[in-house]
Amino acid sequence: MDKQDLKLSKNLISSYKKRLEKEIIERSVKLKMPQNKLEEIIKNNNELINLKKVLNQLEKASESTSQSKG
């Protein structure tokens, strides 16, 4: 993956992660869930956890790509 692909992937995944978090928040508000329960759901959501891991991996790959070219 080149630098352009990494940046695009990071942006797309980050955007999806934000939309997912927003959706969870909106549904929780609609269901009148307490704030601490909402935070727990976001913290323990498997898909969000996986997205964070992928973003971290892409960040590391991006850093190594910049270092190897710089």
C-alpha positions in Angstrom: 0.0 0.0 0.0 1.4 3.4 -0.9 1.0 6.5 1.2 -2.1 7.7 -0.8 -3.9 4.4 -0.2 -3.1 4.4 3.5 -4.4 7.9 3.8 -7.6 7.1 2.0 -8.1 3.9 4.0 -7.6 5.8 7.3 -10.1 8.5 6.2 -12.8 6.0 5.1 -12.5 3.9 8.3 -12.4 6.9 10.5 -15.5 8.3 8.9 -17.3 5.0 9.2 -16.3 4.8 12.9 -17.7 8.3 13.6 -21.0 7.4 11.8 -21.3 4.2 13.8 -20.6 6.0 17.1 -23.2 8.7 16.1 -25.8 6.0 15.3 -25.2 4.3 18.7 -25.6 7.6 20.5 -28.7 8.6 18.6 -30.3 5.2 19.4 -29.3 5.3 23.0 -30.8 8.8 23.4 -34.0 7.6 21.7 -34.2 4.8 24.2 -33.4 7.2 27.0 -30.4 5.2 28.2 -28.3 6.6 31.0 -25.0 8.3 30.0 -22.9 5.7 31.7 -24.6 2.8 29.9 -24.1 4.6 26.5 -20.4 5.0 27.3 -20.2 1.4 28.2 -21.9 0.3 24.9 -19.5 2.4 22.9 -16.4 1.2 24.8 -17.4 -2.5 24.5 -18.8 -2.5 20.9 -16.8 -5.1 19.0 -17.0 -3.3 15.7 -15.7 -0.1 17.2 -12.9 -2.0 18.9 -11.9 -3.6 15.6 -12.0 -0.2 13.8 -9.8 1.3 16.4 -7.3 -1.6 16.0 -7.3 -1.2 12.2 -6.8 2.6 12.5 -3.8 2.0 14.8 -2.3 -0.5 12.3 -2.8 1.9 9.4 -1.2 4.7 11.5 1.8 2.4 12.2 2.0 1.4 8.5 1.8 5.1 7.5 4.6 6.0 9.9 6.9 3.2 8.6 6.1 4.2 5.0 7.1 7.8 5.8 10.3 6.7 7.6 11.4 4.3 4.9 11.0 7.0 2.2 12.3 9.9 4.3 
